[in-house]
Amino acid sequence: MSETKDVIVPALQAHTGQGLGTGNPADGFVVEPARARSKKTPRRTRTNFEMLAWLFMRLSGVVLVVLVLGHLLINLVLDGGVSKISFAFVAGRWASPFWQVWDLLMLWLAMLHGANGMRTVINDYAEKDSTRLWLKGLLGVATVFTVLLGTLVIFTFDPNI
C-alpha cells in the first residue's frame, strides 16, 4: 500500500493551475488550507445581507413580471392601445385605490430591484473603497428621491389641475 501525504502548496502556486510537478493532472486543482482564526478576527465575519439581496432579486423579479405584463395587457390591449392613454385616462385609473396600489408596487419593486442590481455592479467594478462609497451613496439618494417623489405623485394626484 502506498501512503498518501498531504502537501502544503503556497497560495500563488495553488492558483496557477500548473500542478505540483508530479505529472498527475489532478494536482492542478489544489485548494489552499483554511486560514487560522486570530483574536482580532471577529467571531461572525458575514451577515445574511447578500443572501437576502439575492433572494429579493429573484422574488421581486417574478412579481415585477406579473405586474408589468398585467399593466401592459390591461392598458395597451384591453383598453384600446396607446392612443387612449391621456391625462384623463391616468386620472380615471388613479381614482381607484386598486390602481394606485398596483402602480405603487410597480414603482417600489422596480426601483429597489434596479438599485440592488446597480449596487452589485458597483461592488464588482469600483476598485477603490472611496469610489464605491460615493457611487453607492449617490445611488441611494437617487433611489430614495425617486421612490418618495413617485409615491407622492401617486397619492396626491389631482385631476382638477
N, C-alpha and C positions, 0 to 999 in steps of 0.2 A: 504493500500500500504506500501511496505517496502522501506525504503530509502537506497540507495547504498552509502557506504562510501569508499573513496579512502584510501588505506592502503599503507603507505610507508614502503618498506621492505629493510633492509640492503643488500648491494650488495652480500655479502657472502651467505646469506640465499636465495637470489633470484636465485642463480646459483646451489643450491644443488638439486633442484627438489623435496624437501621434503614438500613443501607447507607451508601454514600459520597455519596449525593445526586446521583448521575449519572442516575438513572432506570432503571438496569438492576437487575432483581430479584435477580440473582446476586451483586450487591455486598453483600448482607446476610450472606453466608457467607464473610467474610474471616477468614483464620487469621492470628493474630499471629505474628511472626517468632520463631524459637527464641532462647532466652537464651544469651548467650556464657558459656563456662566460665571461671571465675576460678581463681586459685591456691588459694583457700580451698575451692573446690568439690572434694569427694572424687572420686577417679577413678571409683569404682563407687558409684553412689548407690542402686542397687536390688539386692535379693537375689531369689532364686527362691522364697522362703518362701511368698509369696501364691499363686504358680502351683502349688506343691506342695500347699498347703492346698486350693486349688480342685480339684485332681486327686484328693486324698484324699476330698473330699466326694462326688465322683462315684463313685469306686470303692467306697468304704465303703457308699454308699447302695445300690449294686447287690448287694453281699454281704449287707447287712442285710436286704434284701427276701427273698433266698433263705433266710437263717437264720430270720427271723421267720415267714415263710409256712410253712416246714418245721416250725418249732416248733408253730405253731397247727394245722397239718394233723395232725401226729402226736399231739399232746396232746389236742386237742379233737375231732377227727373219728375217728381210728383207735383211740384208747384209751378211748372211751366217754364223752367230754364232761367238762364242768366238775365234775360230781358225783363223778367218780372221783379228782379231784386232792385229795390229802391229804398229811399229813406222811409217811406210809408210801410214797406214790407218789413224792414227791421223794427220799426216802431210797433207794428202789429205782433211780431214774434215776441219782442221783449215785454209786451204787456202780460204775457203768461209766465208765471214763476217756473214752469217746466222748462221753457226755452232759456230762461235766464240761468238756471242751474246747469243745463246742458252745455251752454256756451262757456259758463264759468269753469266747469270741469275740463272742457277742451283747452281753455286758456291756461289754467293752472298746470294740468298734466303736460301740455306741450312745452311750456316754459321750463318746468322743473326737469323734464326729460331731456330737453336740449341743453340746459345748463349743466346737468350731470354729465352729459356726453362731452361738452366743451371742457369741463373740469378734468375729465380723463385725458383729453387731448393735451391740455396744458401740462398736466403731470408727466405725460410721455415726452413732450418735445421741449419744454422750457428747461434749460440746463442749470441756470443759476437760481438759487433759492429766492433772491430778491425779485427776479423777473417773475418767477412763479407766484410769489406773494402778490405782486401788483396786478398781474393778469387775473388771478382768481378774485382779488378784491374788486376789480372793475367788472368782472363777470357777475359777481354777487350783487353789486349796486345796480347794474343793468337789469338783472333778473327781478330784483325786488321792486324796482321802479316800474317795470312793465307789468308785473302781476298786480301791483297796487293800482296803477292807473287803469288797467283793463277792468279790474273788479269795480272800481269807482264808476267807470263809464257804464258797465252793465247794469248796476243797481241804481244809478241816478239819472239814467237816460230819460230825457223829457221830449216827447214827440211834438210839443207845442212851441218849440223854439222858433 
